[in-house]
């Protein structure tokens, strides 16, 4: 999904069962260097490659 879109909101990752799980997954990808957080905001975040 990250490769097919310019940016991804964690809420799009519905198969992860909850919004919190999706946010934690995206945060973990940022820590690993796989994606970047694009917005720089705490309340609304977009992630991309």
mmCIF entry with sequence, helices, sheets and N, C-alpha, C, O atoms, coordinates in Angstrom:
data_MODEL
# 
_entry.id   MODEL 
# 
_entity.id                         1 
_entity.type                       polymer 
_entity.pdbx_number_of_molecules   1 
# 
_entity_poly.entity_id                      1 
_entity_poly.type                           'polypeptide(L)' 
_entity_poly.nstd_linkage                   no 
_entity_poly.nstd_monomer                   no 
_entity_poly.pdbx_seq_one_letter_code       
;(UNK)(UNK)(UNK)(UNK)(UNK)(UNK)(UNK)(UNK)(UNK)(UNK)(UNK)(UNK)(UNK)(UNK)(UNK)(UNK)
(UNK)(UNK)(UNK)(UNK)(UNK)(UNK)(UNK)(UNK)(UNK)(UNK)(UNK)(UNK)(UNK)(UNK)(UNK)(UNK)
(UNK)(UNK)(UNK)(UNK)(UNK)(UNK)(UNK)(UNK)(UNK)(UNK)(UNK)(UNK)(UNK)(UNK)(UNK)(UNK)
(UNK)
;
_entity_poly.pdbx_seq_one_letter_code_can   XXXXXXXXXXXXXXXXXXXXXXXXXXXXXXXXXXXXXXXXXXXXXXXXX 
_entity_poly.pdbx_strand_id                 A 
# 
loop_
_entity_poly_seq.entity_id 
_entity_poly_seq.num 
_entity_poly_seq.mon_id 
_entity_poly_seq.hetero 
1 1  UNK n 
1 2  UNK n 
1 3  UNK n 
1 4  UNK n 
1 5  UNK n 
1 6  UNK n 
1 7  UNK n 
1 8  UNK n 
1 9  UNK n 
1 10 UNK n 
1 11 UNK n 
1 12 UNK n 
1 13 UNK n 
1 14 UNK n 
1 15 UNK n 
1 16 UNK n 
1 17 UNK n 
1 18 UNK n 
1 19 UNK n 
1 20 UNK n 
1 21 UNK n 
1 22 UNK n 
1 23 UNK n 
1 24 UNK n 
1 25 UNK n 
1 26 UNK n 
1 27 UNK n 
1 28 UNK n 
1 29 UNK n 
1 30 UNK n 
1 31 UNK n 
1 32 UNK n 
1 33 UNK n 
1 34 UNK n 
1 35 UNK n 
1 36 UNK n 
1 37 UNK n 
1 38 UNK n 
1 39 UNK n 
1 40 UNK n 
1 41 UNK n 
1 42 UNK n 
1 43 UNK n 
1 44 UNK n 
1 45 UNK n 
1 46 UNK n 
1 47 UNK n 
1 48 UNK n 
1 49 UNK n 
# 
_struct_asym.id          A 
_struct_asym.entity_id   1 
# 
loop_
_struct_conf.conf_type_id 
_struct_conf.id 
_struct_conf.pdbx_PDB_helix_id 
_struct_conf.beg_label_comp_id 
_struct_conf.beg_label_asym_id 
_struct_conf.beg_label_seq_id 
_struct_conf.pdbx_beg_PDB_ins_code 
_struct_conf.end_label_comp_id 
_struct_conf.end_label_asym_id 
_struct_conf.end_label_seq_id 
_struct_conf.pdbx_end_PDB_ins_code 
_struct_conf.beg_auth_comp_id 
_struct_conf.beg_auth_asym_id 
_struct_conf.beg_auth_seq_id 
_struct_conf.end_auth_comp_id 
_struct_conf.end_auth_asym_id 
_struct_conf.end_auth_seq_id 
_struct_conf.pdbx_PDB_helix_class 
_struct_conf.details 
_struct_conf.pdbx_PDB_helix_length 
HELX_P HELX_P1 AA1 UNK A 10 ? UNK A 12 ? UNK A 10 UNK A 12 5 ? 3  
HELX_P HELX_P2 AA2 UNK A 14 ? UNK A 16 ? UNK A 14 UNK A 16 5 ? 3  
HELX_P HELX_P3 AA3 UNK A 19 ? UNK A 32 ? UNK A 19 UNK A 32 1 ? 14 
# 
_struct_conf_type.id          HELX_P 
_struct_conf_type.criteria    ? 
_struct_conf_type.reference   ? 
# 
_struct_sheet.id               AA1 
_struct_sheet.type             ? 
_struct_sheet.number_strands   3 
_struct_sheet.details          ? 
# 
loop_
_struct_sheet_order.sheet_id 
_struct_sheet_order.range_id_1 
_struct_sheet_order.range_id_2 
_struct_sheet_order.offset 
_struct_sheet_order.sense 
AA1 1 2 ? anti-parallel 
AA1 2 3 ? anti-parallel 
# 
loop_
_struct_sheet_range.sheet_id 
_struct_sheet_range.id 
_struct_sheet_range.beg_label_comp_id 
_struct_sheet_range.beg_label_asym_id 
_struct_sheet_range.beg_label_seq_id 
_struct_sheet_range.pdbx_beg_PDB_ins_code 
_struct_sheet_range.end_label_comp_id 
_struct_sheet_range.end_label_asym_id 
_struct_sheet_range.end_label_seq_id 
_struct_sheet_range.pdbx_end_PDB_ins_code 
_struct_sheet_range.beg_auth_comp_id 
_struct_sheet_range.beg_auth_asym_id 
_struct_sheet_range.beg_auth_seq_id 
_struct_sheet_range.end_auth_comp_id 
_struct_sheet_range.end_auth_asym_id 
_struct_sheet_range.end_auth_seq_id 
AA1 1 UNK A 8  ? UNK A 9  ? UNK A 8  UNK A 9  
AA1 2 UNK A 46 ? UNK A 48 ? UNK A 46 UNK A 48 
AA1 3 UNK A 36 ? UNK A 37 ? UNK A 36 UNK A 37 
# 
loop_
_atom_site.group_PDB 
_atom_site.id 
_atom_site.type_symbol 
_atom_site.label_atom_id 
_atom_site.label_alt_id 
_atom_site.label_comp_id 
_atom_site.label_asym_id 
_atom_site.label_entity_id 
_atom_site.label_seq_id 
_atom_site.pdbx_PDB_ins_code 
_atom_site.Cartn_x 
_atom_site.Cartn_y 
_atom_site.Cartn_z 
_atom_site.occupancy 
_atom_site.B_iso_or_equiv 
_atom_site.pdbx_formal_charge 
_atom_site.auth_seq_id 
_atom_site.auth_comp_id 
_atom_site.auth_asym_id 
_atom_site.auth_atom_id 
_atom_site.pdbx_PDB_model_num 
ATOM 1   N N  . UNK A 1 1  ? 0.823  -1.184 0.000  1.00 0.00 ? 1  UNK A N  1 
ATOM 2   C CA . UNK A 1 1  ? 0.000  0.000  0.000  1.00 0.00 ? 1  UNK A CA 1 
ATOM 3   C C  . UNK A 1 1  ? 0.873  1.257  0.000  1.00 0.00 ? 1  UNK A C  1 
ATOM 4   O O  . UNK A 1 1  ? 0.556  2.231  -0.682 1.00 0.00 ? 1  UNK A O  1 
ATOM 5   N N  . UNK A 1 2  ? 1.965  1.240  0.757  1.00 0.00 ? 2  UNK A N  1 
ATOM 6   C CA . UNK A 1 2  ? 2.834  2.411  0.828  1.00 0.00 ? 2  UNK A CA 1 
ATOM 7   C C  . UNK A 1 2  ? 3.498  2.689  -0.518 1.00 0.00 ? 2  UNK A C  1 
ATOM 8   O O  . UNK A 1 2  ? 3.805  3.840  -0.828 1.00 0.00 ? 2  UNK A O  1 
ATOM 9   N N  . UNK A 1 3  ? 3.720  1.661  -1.308 1.00 0.00 ? 3  UNK A N  1 
ATOM 10  C CA . UNK A 1 3  ? 4.362  1.845  -2.600 1.00 0.00 ? 3  UNK A CA 1 
ATOM 11  C C  . UNK A 1 3  ? 3.387  2.286  -3.679 1.00 0.00 ? 3  UNK A C  1 
ATOM 12  O O  . UNK A 1 3  ? 3.807  2.869  -4.679 1.00 0.00 ? 3  UNK A O  1 
ATOM 13  N N  . UNK A 1 4  ? 2.111  2.027  -3.507 1.00 0.00 ? 4  UNK A N  1 
ATOM 14  C CA . UNK A 1 4  ? 1.116  2.366  -4.516 1.00 0.00 ? 4  UNK A CA 1 
ATOM 15  C C  . UNK A 1 4  ? 0.524  3.759  -4.351 1.00 0.00 ? 4  UNK A C  1 
ATOM 16  O O  . UNK A 1 4  ? -0.100 4.269  -5.281 1.00 0.00 ? 4  UNK A O  1 
ATOM 17  N N  . UNK A 1 5  ? 0.702  4.380  -3.204 1.00 0.00 ? 5  UNK A N  1 
ATOM 18  C CA . UNK A 1 5  ? 0.111  5.694  -2.928 1.00 0.00 ? 5  UNK A CA 1 
ATOM 19  C C  . UNK A 1 5  ? 1.189  6.685  -2.517 1.00 0.00 ? 5  UNK A C  1 
ATOM 20  O O  . UNK A 1 5  ? 2.252  6.293  -2.035 1.00 0.00 ? 5  UNK A O  1 
ATOM 21  N N  . UNK A 1 6  ? 0.914  7.959  -2.707 1.00 0.00 ? 6  UNK A N  1 
ATOM 22  C CA . UNK A 1 6  ? 1.859  8.993  -2.290 1.00 0.00 ? 6  UNK A CA 1 
ATOM 23  C C  . UNK A 1 6  ? 1.950  9.090  -0.775 1.00 0.00 ? 6  UNK A C  1 
ATOM 24  O O  . UNK A 1 6  ? 3.032  9.281  -0.221 1.00 0.00 ? 6  UNK A O  1 
ATOM 25  N N  . UNK A 1 7  ? 0.812  8.959  -0.112 1.00 0.00 ? 7  UNK A N  1 
ATOM 26  C CA . UNK A 1 7  ? 0.785  8.989  1.348  1.00 0.00 ? 7  UNK A CA 1 
ATOM 27  C C  . UNK A 1 7  ? -0.340 8.095  1.845  1.00 0.00 ? 7  UNK A C  1 
ATOM 28  O O  . UNK A 1 7  ? -1.327 7.853  1.150  1.00 0.00 ? 7  UNK A O  1 
ATOM 29  N N  . UNK A 1 8  ? -0.159 7.610  3.077  1.00 0.00 ? 8  UNK A N  1 
ATOM 30  C CA . UNK A 1 8  ? -1.127 6.686  3.667  1.00 0.00 ? 8  UNK A CA 1 
ATOM 31  C C  . UNK A 1 8  ? -1.428 7.142  5.086  1.00 0.00 ? 8  UNK A C  1 
ATOM 32  O O  . UNK A 1 8  ? -0.515 7.417  5.865  1.00 0.00 ? 8  UNK A O  1 
ATOM 33  N N  . UNK A 1 9  ? -2.707 7.220  5.417  1.00 0.00 ? 9  UNK A N  1 
ATOM 34  C CA . UNK A 1 9  ? -3.129 7.484  6.793  1.00 0.00 ? 9  UNK A CA 1 
ATOM 35  C C  . UNK A 1 9  ? -3.297 6.136  7.490  1.00 0.00 ? 9  UNK A C  1 
ATOM 36  O O  . UNK A 1 9  ? -3.743 5.176  6.860  1.00 0.00 ? 9  UNK A O  1 
ATOM 37  N N  . UNK A 1 10 ? -2.957 6.042  8.756  1.00 0.00 ? 10 UNK A N  1 
ATOM 38  C CA . UNK A 1 10 ? -3.089 4.763  9.463  1.00 0.00 ? 10 UNK A CA 1 
ATOM 39  C C  . UNK A 1 10 ? -4.504 4.188  9.436  1.00 0.00 ? 10 UNK A C  1 
ATOM 40  O O  . UNK A 1 10 ? -4.671 2.972  9.530  1.00 0.00 ? 10 UNK A O  1 
ATOM 41  N N  . UNK A 1 11 ? -5.505 5.024  9.311  1.00 0.00 ? 11 UNK A N  1 
ATOM 42  C CA . UNK A 1 11 ? -6.883 4.526  9.303  1.00 0.00 ? 11 UNK A CA 1 
ATOM 43  C C  . UNK A 1 11 ? -7.182 3.687  8.066  1.00 0.00 ? 11 UNK A C  1 
ATOM 44  O O  . UNK A 1 11 ? -8.149 2.925  8.062  1.00 0.00 ? 11 UNK A O  1 
ATOM 45  N N  . UNK A 1 12 ? -6.375 3.809  7.021  1.00 0.00 ? 12 UNK A N  1 
ATOM 46  C CA . UNK A 1 12 ? -6.563 3.017  5.807  1.00 0.00 ? 12 UNK A CA 1 
ATOM 47  C C  . UNK A 1 12 ? -6.160 1.563  6.029  1.00 0.00 ? 12 UNK A C  1 
ATOM 48  O O  . UNK A 1 12 ? -6.576 0.676  5.283  1.00 0.00 ? 12 UNK A O  1 
ATOM 49  N N  . UNK A 1 13 ? -5.366 1.330  7.036  1.00 0.00 ? 13 UNK A N  1 
ATOM 50  C CA . UNK A 1 13 ? -4.881 -0.018 7.322  1.00 0.00 ? 13 UNK A CA 1 
ATOM 51  C C  . UNK A 1 13 ? -5.882 -0.779 8.178  1.00 0.00 ? 13 UNK A C  1 
ATOM 52  O O  . UNK A 1 13 ? -5.543 -1.246 9.265  1.00 0.00 ? 13 UNK A O  1 
ATOM 53  N N  . UNK A 1 14 ? -7.089 -0.903 7.705  1.00 0.00 ? 14 UNK A N  1 
ATOM 54  C CA . UNK A 1 14 ? -8.187 -1.521 8.448  1.00 0.00 ? 14 UNK A CA 1 
ATOM 55  C C  . UNK A 1 14 ? -7.934 -2.975 8.847  1.00 0.00 ? 14 UNK A C  1 
ATOM 56  O O  . UNK A 1 14 ? -8.416 -3.381 9.905  1.00 0.00 ? 14 UNK A O  1 
ATOM 57  N N  . UNK A 1 15 ? -7.225 -3.768 8.088  1.00 0.00 ? 15 UNK A N  1 
ATOM 58  C CA . UNK A 1 15 ? -7.026 -5.163 8.493  1.00 0.00 ? 15 UNK A CA 1 
ATOM 59  C C  . UNK A 1 15 ? -6.243 -5.344 9.794  1.00 0.00 ? 15 UNK A C  1 
ATOM 60  O O  . UNK A 1 15 ? -6.166 -6.461 10.305 1.00 0.00 ? 15 UNK A O  1 
ATOM 61  N N  . UNK A 1 16 ? -5.669 -4.290 10.334 1.00 0.00 ? 16 UNK A N  1 
ATOM 62  C CA . UNK A 1 16 ? -4.924 -4.407 11.587 1.00 0.00 ? 16 UNK A CA 1 
ATOM 63  C C  . UNK A 1 16 ? -5.831 -4.374 12.810 1.00 0.00 ? 16 UNK A C  1 
ATOM 64  O O  . UNK A 1 16 ? -5.341 -4.359 13.939 1.00 0.00 ? 16 UNK A O  1 
ATOM 65  N N  . UNK A 1 17 ? -7.120 -4.364 12.609 1.00 0.00 ? 17 UNK A N  1 
ATOM 66  C CA . UNK A 1 17 ? -8.158 -4.511 13.645 1.00 0.00 ? 17 UNK A CA 1 
ATOM 67  C C  . UNK A 1 17 ? -8.482 -3.261 14.442 1.00 0.00 ? 17 UNK A C  1 
ATOM 68  O O  . UNK A 1 17 ? -9.621 -3.117 14.887 1.00 0.00 ? 17 UNK A O  1 
ATOM 69  N N  . UNK A 1 18 ? -7.538 -2.346 14.646 1.00 0.00 ? 18 UNK A N  1 
ATOM 70  C CA . UNK A 1 18 ? -7.864 -1.139 15.404 1.00 0.00 ? 18 UNK A CA 1 
ATOM 71  C C  . UNK A 1 18 ? -7.006 0.028  14.918 1.00 0.00 ? 18 UNK A C  1 
ATOM 72  O O  . UNK A 1 18 ? -5.944 -0.167 14.325 1.00 0.00 ? 18 UNK A O  1 
ATOM 73  N N  . UNK A 1 19 ? -7.484 1.234  15.180 1.00 0.00 ? 19 UNK A N  1 
ATOM 74  C CA . UNK A 1 19 ? -6.732 2.431  14.807 1.00 0.00 ? 19 UNK A CA 1 
ATOM 75  C C  . UNK A 1 19 ? -5.403 2.491  15.546 1.00 0.00 ? 19 UNK A C  1 
ATOM 76  O O  . UNK A 1 19 ? -4.381 2.874  14.976 1.00 0.00 ? 19 UNK A O  1 
ATOM 77  N N  . UNK A 1 20 ? -5.424 2.114  16.801 1.00 0.00 ? 20 UNK A N  1 
ATOM 78  C CA . UNK A 1 20 ? -4.196 2.155  17.603 1.00 0.00 ? 20 UNK A CA 1 
ATOM 79  C C  . UNK A 1 20 ? -3.152 1.196  17.059 1.00 0.00 ? 20 UNK A C  1 
ATOM 80  O O  . UNK A 1 20 ? -1.968 1.531  17.004 1.00 0.00 ? 20 UNK A O  1 
ATOM 81  N N  . UNK A 1 21 ? -3.575 0.015  16.659 1.00 0.00 ? 21 UNK A N  1 
ATOM 82  C CA . UNK A 1 21 ? -2.647 -0.958 16.085 1.00 0.00 ? 21 UNK A CA 1 
ATOM 83  C C  . UNK A 1 21 ? -2.056 -0.437 14.782 1.00 0.00 ? 21 UNK A C  1 
ATOM 84  O O  . UNK A 1 21 ? -0.870 -0.630 14.515 1.00 0.00 ? 21 UNK A O  1 
ATOM 85  N N  . UNK A 1 22 ? -2.868 0.213  13.981 1.00 0.00 ? 22 UNK A N  1 
ATOM 86  C CA . UNK A 1 22 ? -2.386 0.779  12.718 1.00 0.00 ? 22 UNK A CA 1 
ATOM 87  C C  . UNK A 1 22 ? -1.375 1.891  12.972 1.00 0.00 ? 22 UNK A C  1 
ATOM 88  O O  . UNK A 1 22 ? -0.353 1.963  12.289 1.00 0.00 ? 22 UNK A O  1 
ATOM 89  N N  . UNK A 1 23 ? -1.648 2.763  13.952 1.00 0.00 ? 23 UNK A N  1 
ATOM 90  C CA . UNK A 1 23 ? -0.692 3.837  14.287 1.00 0.00 ? 23 UNK A CA 1 
ATOM 91  C C  . UNK A 1 23 ? 0.617  3.261  14.802 1.00 0.00 ? 23 UNK A C  1 
ATOM 92  O O  . UNK A 1 23 ? 1.691  3.726  14.419 1.00 0.00 ? 23 UNK A O  1 
ATOM 93  N N  . UNK A 1 24 ? 0.540  2.260  15.659 1.00 0.00 ? 24 UNK A N  1 
ATOM 94  C CA . UNK A 1 24 ? 1.761  1.644  16.194 1.00 0.00 ? 24 UNK A CA 1 
ATOM 95  C C  . UNK A 1 24 ? 2.552  0.955  15.090 1.00 0.00 ? 24 UNK A C  1 
ATOM 96  O O  . UNK A 1 24 ? 3.782  1.000  15.091 1.00 0.00 ? 24 UNK A O  1 
ATOM 97  N N  . UNK A 1 25 ? 1.861  0.319  14.151 1.00 0.00 ? 25 UNK A N  1 
ATOM 98  C CA . UNK A 1 25 ? 2.522  -0.324 13.022 1.00 0.00 ? 25 UNK A CA 1 
ATOM 99  C C  . UNK A 1 25 ? 3.271  0.710  12.184 1.00 0.00 ? 25 UNK A C  1 
ATOM 100 O O  . UNK A 1 25 ? 4.424  0.495  11.810 1.00 0.00 ? 25 UNK A O  1 
ATOM 101 N N  . UNK A 1 26 ? 2.619  1.821  11.895 1.00 0.00 ? 26 UNK A N  1 
ATOM 102 C CA . UNK A 1 26 ? 3.261  2.881  11.106 1.00 0.00 ? 26 UNK A CA 1 
ATOM 103 C C  . UNK A 1 26 ? 4.426  3.499  11.865 1.00 0.00 ? 26 UNK A C  1 
ATOM 104 O O  . UNK A 1 26 ? 5.467  3.775  11.268 1.00 0.00 ? 26 UNK A O  1 
ATOM 105 N N  . UNK A 1 27 ? 4.276  3.718  13.142 1.00 0.00 ? 27 UNK A N  1 
ATOM 106 C CA . UNK A 1 27 ? 5.371  4.254  13.953 1.00 0.00 ? 27 UNK A CA 1 
ATOM 107 C C  . UNK A 1 27 ? 6.560  3.297  13.958 1.00 0.00 ? 27 UNK A C  1 
ATOM 108 O O  . UNK A 1 27 ? 7.712  3.731  13.926 1.00 0.00 ? 27 UNK A O  1 
ATOM 109 N N  . UNK A 1 28 ? 6.283  2.022  13.998 1.00 0.00 ? 28 UNK A N  1 
ATOM 110 C CA . UNK A 1 28 ? 7.363  1.026  13.975 1.00 0.00 ? 28 UNK A CA 1 
ATOM 111 C C  . UNK A 1 28 ? 8.075  1.045  12.623 1.00 0.00 ? 28 UNK A C  1 
ATOM 112 O O  . UNK A 1 28 ? 9.298  0.911  12.570 1.00 0.00 ? 28 UNK A O  1 
ATOM 113 N N  . UNK A 1 29 ? 7.333  1.206  11.543 1.00 0.00 ? 29 UNK A N  1 
ATOM 114 C CA . UNK A 1 29 ? 7.956  1.298  10.223 1.00 0.00 ? 29 UNK A CA 1 
ATOM 115 C C  . UNK A 1 29 ? 8.845  2.534  10.112 1.00 0.00 ? 29 UNK A C  1 
ATOM 116 O O  . UNK A 1 29 ? 9.880  2.502  9.447  1.00 0.00 ? 29 UNK A O  1 
ATOM 117 N N  . UNK A 1 30 ? 8.439  3.620  10.767 1.00 0.00 ? 30 UNK A N  1 
ATOM 118 C CA . UNK A 1 30 ? 9.267  4.826  10.794 1.00 0.00 ? 30 UNK A CA 1 
ATOM 119 C C  . UNK A 1 30 ? 10.562 4.545  11.548 1.00 0.00 ? 30 UNK A C  1 
ATOM 120 O O  . UNK A 1 30 ? 11.639 4.929  11.092 1.00 0.00 ? 30 UNK A O  1 
ATOM 121 N N  . UNK A 1 31 ? 10.468 3.879  12.697 1.00 0.00 ? 31 UNK A N  1 
ATOM 122 C CA . UNK A 1 31 ? 11.656 3.546  13.484 1.00 0.00 ? 31 UNK A CA 1 
ATOM 123 C C  . UNK A 1 31 ? 12.633 2.676  12.695 1.00 0.00 ? 31 UNK A C  1 
ATOM 124 O O  . UNK A 1 31 ? 13.849 2.818  12.827 1.00 0.00 ? 31 UNK A O  1 
ATOM 125 N N  . UNK A 1 32 ? 12.094 1.778  11.878 1.00 0.00 ? 32 UNK A N  1 
ATOM 126 C CA . UNK A 1 32 ? 12.931 0.888  11.084 1.00 0.00 ? 32 UNK A CA 1 
ATOM 127 C C  . UNK A 1 32 ? 13.479 1.562  9.829  1.00 0.00 ? 32 UNK A C  1 
ATOM 128 O O  . UNK A 1 32 ? 14.354 1.010  9.161  1.00 0.00 ? 32 UNK A O  1 
ATOM 129 N N  . UNK A 1 33 ? 12.972 2.744  9.506  1.00 0.00 ? 33 UNK A N  1 
ATOM 130 C CA . UNK A 1 33 ? 13.436 3.468  8.329  1.00 0.00 ? 33 UNK A CA 1 
ATOM 131 C C  . UNK A 1 33 ? 12.758 3.061  7.033  1.00 0.00 ? 33 UNK A C  1 
ATOM 132 O O  . UNK A 1 33 ? 13.223 3.428  5.953  1.00 0.00 ? 33 UNK A O  1 
ATOM 133 N N  . UNK A 1 34 ? 11.673 2.313  7.118  1.00 0.00 ? 34 UNK A N  1 
ATOM 134 C CA . UNK A 1 34 ? 10.973 1.854  5.921  1.00 0.00 ? 34 UNK A CA 1 
ATOM 135 C C  . UNK A 1 34 ? 10.068 2.938  5.330  1.00 0.00 ? 34 UNK A C  1 
ATOM 136 O O  . UNK A 1 34 ? 9.900  3.007  4.113  1.00 0.00 ? 34 UNK A O  1 
ATOM 137 N N  . UNK A 1 35 ? 9.490  3.773  6.175  1.00 0.00 ? 35 UNK A N  1 
ATOM 138 C CA . UNK A 1 35 ? 8.622  4.872  5.731  1.00 0.00 ? 35 UNK A CA 1 
ATOM 139 C C  . UNK A 1 35 ? 8.978  6.131  6.517  1.00 0.00 ? 35 UNK A C  1 
ATOM 140 O O  . UNK A 1 35 ? 9.713  6.082  7.503  1.00 0.00 ? 35 UNK A O  1 
ATOM 141 N N  . UNK A 1 36 ? 8.434  7.270  6.052  1.00 0.00 ? 36 UNK A N  1 
ATOM 142 C CA . UNK A 1 36 ? 8.637  8.541  6.741  1.00 0.00 ? 36 UNK A CA 1 
ATOM 143 C C  . UNK A 1 36 ? 7.285  9.090  7.157  1.00 0.00 ? 36 UNK A C  1 
ATOM 144 O O  . UNK A 1 36 ? 6.273  8.846  6.500  1.00 0.00 ? 36 UNK A O  1 
ATOM 145 N N  . UNK A 1 37 ? 7.278  9.827  8.244  1.00 0.00 ? 37 UNK A N  1 
ATOM 146 C CA . UNK A 1 37 ? 6.083  10.545 8.680  1.00 0.00 ? 37 UNK A CA 1 
ATOM 147 C C  . UNK A 1 37 ? 6.124  11.886 7.961  1.00 0.00 ? 37 UNK A C  1 
ATOM 148 O O  . UNK A 1 37 ? 7.099  12.626 8.091  1.00 0.00 ? 37 UNK A O  1 
ATOM 149 N N  . UNK A 1 38 ? 5.077  12.210 7.204  1.00 0.00 ? 38 UNK A N  1 
ATOM 150 C CA . UNK A 1 38 ? 5.109  13.352 6.297  1.00 0.00 ? 38 UNK A CA 1 
ATOM 151 C C  . UNK A 1 38 ? 4.526  14.639 6.859  1.00 0.00 ? 38 UNK A C  1 
ATOM 152 O O  . UNK A 1 38 ? 4.879  15.716 6.379  1.00 0.00 ? 38 UNK A O  1 
ATOM 153 N N  . UNK A 1 39 ? 3.659  14.576 7.844  1.00 0.00 ? 39 UNK A N  1 
ATOM 154 C CA . UNK A 1 39 ? 2.937  15.769 8.278  1.00 0.00 ? 39 UNK A CA 1 
ATOM 155 C C  . UNK A 1 39 ? 3.625  16.543 9.382  1.00 0.00 ? 39 UNK A C  1 
ATOM 156 O O  . UNK A 1 39 ? 3.511  17.768 9.426  1.00 0.00 ? 39 UNK A O  1 
ATOM 157 N N  . UNK A 1 40 ? 4.331  15.875 10.270 1.00 0.00 ? 40 UNK A N  1 
ATOM 158 C CA . UNK A 1 40 ? 4.970  16.553 11.388 1.00 0.00 ? 40 UNK A CA 1 
ATOM 159 C C  . UNK A 1 40 ? 4.011  16.983 12.479 1.00 0.00 ? 40 UNK A C  1 
ATOM 160 O O  . UNK A 1 40 ? 4.343  17.846 13.292 1.00 0.00 ? 40 UNK A O  1 
ATOM 161 N N  . UNK A 1 41 ? 2.828  16.393 12.509 1.00 0.00 ? 41 UNK A N  1 
ATOM 162 C CA . UNK A 1 41 ? 1.814  16.721 13.512 1.00 0.00 ? 41 UNK A CA 1 
ATOM 163 C C  . UNK A 1 41 ? 1.546  15.503 14.386 1.00 0.00 ? 41 UNK A C  1 
ATOM 164 O O  . UNK A 1 41 ? 1.735  14.365 13.956 1.00 0.00 ? 41 UNK A O  1 
ATOM 165 N N  . UNK A 1 42 ? 1.109  15.745 15.599 1.00 0.00 ? 42 UNK A N  1 
ATOM 166 C CA . UNK A 1 42 ? 0.778  14.629 16.497 1.00 0.00 ? 42 UNK A CA 1 
ATOM 167 C C  . UNK A 1 42 ? -0.642 14.139 16.332 1.00 0.00 ? 42 UNK A C  1 
ATOM 168 O O  . UNK A 1 42 ? -0.916 12.963 16.568 1.00 0.00 ? 42 UNK A O  1 
ATOM 169 N N  . UNK A 1 43 ? -1.558 15.014 15.929 1.00 0.00 ? 43 UNK A N  1 
ATOM 170 C CA . UNK A 1 43 ? -2.963 14.641 15.882 1.00 0.00 ? 43 UNK A CA 1 
ATOM 171 C C  . UNK A 1 43 ? -3.350 13.949 14.573 1.00 0.00 ? 43 UNK A C  1 
ATOM 172 O O  . UNK A 1 43 ? -4.226 13.084 14.576 1.00 0.00 ? 43 UNK A O  1 
ATOM 173 N N  . UNK A 1 44 ? -2.726 14.306 13.474 1.00 0.00 ? 44 UNK A N  1 
ATOM 174 C CA . UNK A 1 44 ? -3.053 13.714 12.185 1.00 0.00 ? 44 UNK A CA 1 
ATOM 175 C C  . UNK A 1 44 ? -1.754 13.427 11.465 1.00 0.00 ? 44 UNK A C  1 
ATOM 176 O O  . UNK A 1 44 ? -0.966 14.340 11.220 1.00 0.00 ? 44 UNK A O  1 
ATOM 177 N N  . UNK A 1 45 ? -1.522 12.193 11.130 1.00 0.00 ? 45 UNK A N  1 
ATOM 178 C CA . UNK A 1 45 ? -0.266 11.807 10.510 1.00 0.00 ? 45 UNK A CA 1 
ATOM 179 C C  . UNK A 1 45 ? -0.492 11.113 9.187  1.00 0.00 ? 45 UNK A C  1 
ATOM 180 O O  . UNK A 1 45 ? -1.428 10.331 9.028  1.00 0.00 ? 45 UNK A O  1 
ATOM 181 N N  . UNK A 1 46 ? 0.376  11.410 8.242  1.00 0.00 ? 46 UNK A N  1 
ATOM 182 C CA . UNK A 1 46 ? 0.430  10.708 6.968  1.00 0.00 ? 46 UNK A CA 1 
ATOM 183 C C  . UNK A 1 46 ? 1.819  10.125 6.825  1.00 0.00 ? 46 UNK A C  1 
ATOM 184 O O  . UNK A 1 46 ? 2.808  10.735 7.231  1.00 0.00 ? 46 UNK A O  1 
ATOM 185 N N  . UNK A 1 47 ? 1.884  8.947  6.247  1.00 0.00 ? 47 UNK A N  1 
ATOM 186 C CA . UNK A 1 47 ? 3.147  8.242  6.086  1.00 0.00 ? 47 UNK A CA 1 
ATOM 187 C C  . UNK A 1 47 ? 3.375  7.956  4.619  1.00 0.00 ? 47 UNK A C  1 
ATOM 188 O O  . UNK A 1 47 ? 2.429  7.758  3.857  1.00 0.00 ? 47 UNK A O  1 
ATOM 189 N N  . UNK A 1 48 ? 4.640  7.937  4.229  1.00 0.00 ? 48 UNK A N  1 
ATOM 190 C CA . UNK A 1 48 ? 4.983  7.647  2.841  1.00 0.00 ? 48 UNK A CA 1 
ATOM 191 C C  . UNK A 1 48 ? 6.415  7.147  2.739  1.00 0.00 ? 48 UNK A C  1 
ATOM 192 O O  . UNK A 1 48 ? 7.182  7.187  3.701  1.00 0.00 ? 48 UNK A O  1 
ATOM 193 N N  . UNK A 1 49 ? 6.749  6.683  1.558  1.00 0.00 ? 49 UNK A N  1 
ATOM 194 C CA . UNK A 1 49 ? 8.093  6.152  1.317  1.00 0.00 ? 49 UNK A CA 1 
ATOM 195 C C  . UNK A 1 49 ? 9.050  7.275  1.030  1.00 0.00 ? 49 UNK A C  1 
ATOM 196 O O  . UNK A 1 49 ? 10.235 7.032  0.801  1.00 0.00 ? 49 UNK A O  1 
# 
